[in-house]
Amino acid sequence: MKGFLIRFGNHLDAFLFWKDQFQLIDLIDVGHLFAAIIVII
């Protein structure tokens, strides 16, 4: 479970980074974030 949480944290960091840098592809990053959440569940 700890590994999954770390993986989720990495996805979240990437999402926040891309959100700040490239507003035009927010939807793609949100998709990745949801995918990471699904992996945890």
Secondary structure, DSSP 8 states (H G I E B T S, - for coil): -HHHHHHHHHHHHHHHHHHHH-GGGHHHHHHHHHHHHHHH-
